[in-house]
Each structure stands twice: as C-alpha cells, then as structure tokens.
C-alpha cells in the first residue's frame, strides 16, 4: 500500500525539500503552503507523481477545514510534517512580531496536530506527526523570545500528546526535529556560523523520521551545541547575553 504523506509548509525551505524527497520515493504526497506558484512548480516538476496540492495559510480561521479537505483529496494520511514556522530577532518586543510567531508556531501547530491526532484516534489508524522545531527551543534566547518560546512549546506539547495517546489507546508517533542553522531562504543573505547544507540536513531529518525518533537535533556539531546549551547554569546563561552581538529584525534558528 502506498504511504500517504502531507507536508504543511512545502513551498519553501526544509518543507519543500522534504516534500520532494517523499515524492521521489514514490509516496502519495500532499503539499500545502501559502504560495500557489511554488505548489505548481512541484506539480510540474513531477507530472507523473501522485502529488496533491492545496493552498493553505496556517493562520486563517478555515485552516482546520482546509486540512479536512486535503485529507479527503489524499484519501487519508499516514505521516504529517508541520514545517511552517516564523521567527525574527525581536529585542524591542514588537507586538505584531510576537503575535505572528504565536499564530504560526503555536496556534497553527496546535490546530494541525489536534486535527490529525483526533483523525487517527477516531478512525483507529496508525499515524506519525512530525514538527520542524529548532535548537532555539532548547534554551530561552533573549534575542528571539517569541520564537524560542514557541519552539519550546512545540516539543513540550508533543510530549503531552505522547501520554495522551497512551491514555486513548492510539498508535501515534510524535517526532520533534531540531535543526540548527540550515541553508534556506529563512536565513538567506546572512553569514551565520555552522550553517548546514539543506539537502544534507534533510537527509538526516528523513532518517530520524524513518526511525520514528521522538527528538532529534540535526546534525553533527549542533548535537554537541545542544548538549552544551542544556548544561550551562542559568546565571551563566543570562550573562552570555552581554557577549551577544545582534542585529534586530532578521531570521534566526
């Protein structure tokens, strides 16, 4: 039976590359995102593949209804990847920036995972939900308070759902992927340290998904950085902020 995969946020970056990987594998792939022209590019690139596309904005009121329609067009869903995300440096605590980070990284995410959790539970199906989180969610970051907090929320929420799945007798796997800096449009034009090639990062992401990992930092030196971030005492972590050189309003991890 052909596996059915849905990628939310498939019009750019990591989500776009993940969608292309599953299409090449011969899976039936549902691609969703805000930019119709990028969805059309995927359809044109793989004219013989089983690609179902739908223009979706995770921040709109009809997001859940659009997910329902996409699943109906797909004929089901075995694996869902939530790759939509938004974040910028926000040291001045711009309200609109913070609200948009919450709308995309929290509200949209909660609606998406909630819809598929109940879809799999109610229909007694085996499911796998993956969120593209970030190493920024491992430890609170002063330069990106909204982004850092929302990414931490995603991992914590999935941990709650793992227990809820047991309580409801559901066969659902939840995976939180935490990349570092990846060479995508998200950080285009910025000279960030330890930036990882997108395709290599996606290769590691796909392996983690295949292995049904619960949490996975992508990859190499970022795994050691994540361990270091966790181990630094709180007073020292706060003091590190004095050494941080930032430029406001640009994308981060």
QUIDAQUI-V759944 format. One record per residue. N is the residue number from 1. PSI is psi in degrees with one decimal (* if undefined). Layout:
BEGIN
[[N PSI] [N PSI]]
END
This chain:
BEGIN
[[1 134.0] [2 130.1] [3 142.0] [4 120.1] [5 136.3] [6 129.6] [7 115.4] [8 121.2] [9 40.0] [10 6.3] [11 -5.0] [12 166.7] [13 -142.0] [14 -41.7] [15 -40.6] [16 -44.4] [17 -36.9] [18 -44.6] [19 -45.2] [20 -38.7] [21 -46.3] [22 -32.5] [23 -45.1] [24 -29.6] [25 -10.8] [26 10.9] [27 159.3] [28 120.9] [29 126.5] [30 123.4] [31 132.4] [32 143.6] [33 177.9] [34 -28.3] [35 106.2] [36 -36.3] [37 -32.8] [38 -33.7] [39 -39.6] [40 -36.2] [41 -41.9] [42 -43.1] [43 -40.4] [44 -32.7] [45 -32.6] [46 67.9] [47 -26.1] [48 -6.2] [49 162.5] [50 81.1] [51 124.6] [52 124.4] [53 152.8] [54 130.8] [55 117.4] [56 136.5] [57 119.8] [58 -11.7] [59 -2.8] [60 160.3] [61 -28.9] [62 17.0] [63 -49.1] [64 -39.8] [65 -37.7] [66 -37.0] [67 -42.0] [68 -44.0] [69 -38.7] [70 -43.1] [71 -39.4] [72 -41.1] [73 -33.9] [74 -25.4] [75 24.1] [76 178.5] [77 126.9] [78 -35.1] [79 132.6] [80 129.6] [81 117.1] [82 102.0] [83 8.0] [84 136.1] [85 153.2] [86 137.3] [87 139.1] [88 163.5] [89 137.6] [90 59.7] [91 -21.7] [92 1.4] [93 51.4] [94 125.8] [95 -43.2] [96 -38.5] [97 -47.3] [98 -41.7] [99 -41.4] [100 -39.6] [101 -41.5] [102 -41.5] [103 -41.3] [104 -50.4] [105 -20.2] [106 -64.2] [107 -50.0] [108 -43.4] [109 -46.5] [110 -42.1] [111 -41.9] [112 -51.9] [113 -33.3] [114 -42.1] [115 -48.5] [116 -32.3] [117 -50.2] [118 -34.3] [119 -47.0] [120 -42.4] [121 -51.7] [122 -28.4] [123 7.4] [124 49.4] [125 155.2] [126 128.9] [127 163.0] [128 120.0] [129 130.3] [130 134.4] [131 134.7] [132 95.4] [133 -139.2] [134 154.7] [135 -18.7] [136 -19.7] [137 -2.4] [138 -37.9] [139 141.4] [140 130.6] [141 123.3] [142 -29.5] [143 -22.9] [144 65.2] [145 -40.1] [146 -48.6] [147 -47.6] [148 -45.2] [149 -40.9] [150 -34.0] [151 -33.9] [152 -39.9] [153 -43.1] [154 -47.8] [155 -41.1] [156 -38.3] [157 -42.5] [158 -35.2] [159 -38.4] [160 -40.7] [161 -27.3] [162 -42.7] [163 -40.0] [164 -36.2] [165 -39.3] [166 -42.4] [167 -34.3] [168 3.5] [169 34.1] [170 142.8] [171 76.2] [172 131.7] [173 141.4] [174 129.6] [175 128.8] [176 114.8] [177 131.6] [178 88.2] [179 160.8] [180 -139.8] [181 125.4] [182 141.7] [183 84.0] [184 178.9] [185 -22.9] [186 -33.0] [187 21.2] [188 135.5] [189 -0.3] [190 142.7] [191 75.2] [192 146.9] [193 151.9] [194 34.1] [195 132.6] [196 143.9] [197 138.1] [198 -48.7] [199 -37.4] [200 -39.6] [201 -43.3] [202 -35.5] [203 -43.9] [204 -36.3] [205 -45.5] [206 -39.9] [207 -41.1] [208 -38.1] [209 -44.8] [210 -36.9] [211 -2.8] [212 43.6] [213 148.8] [214 -46.4] [215 138.9] [216 122.5] [217 132.6] [218 121.9] [219 -170.6] [220 -123.7] [221 -25.8] [222 -26.9] [223 -39.4] [224 -36.0] [225 -40.0] [226 -42.2] [227 -42.1] [228 -42.4] [229 -40.3] [230 -31.7] [231 -16.6] [232 127.9] [233 149.9] [234 -45.4] [235 -39.4] [236 -37.8] [237 -42.2] [238 -38.4] [239 -28.7] [240 -28.3] [241 -29.4] [242 -22.6] [243 -4.4] [244 125.9] [245 121.0] [246 157.1] [247 124.5] [248 156.4] [249 49.7] [250 151.8] [251 149.0] [252 -158.0] [253 *]]
END
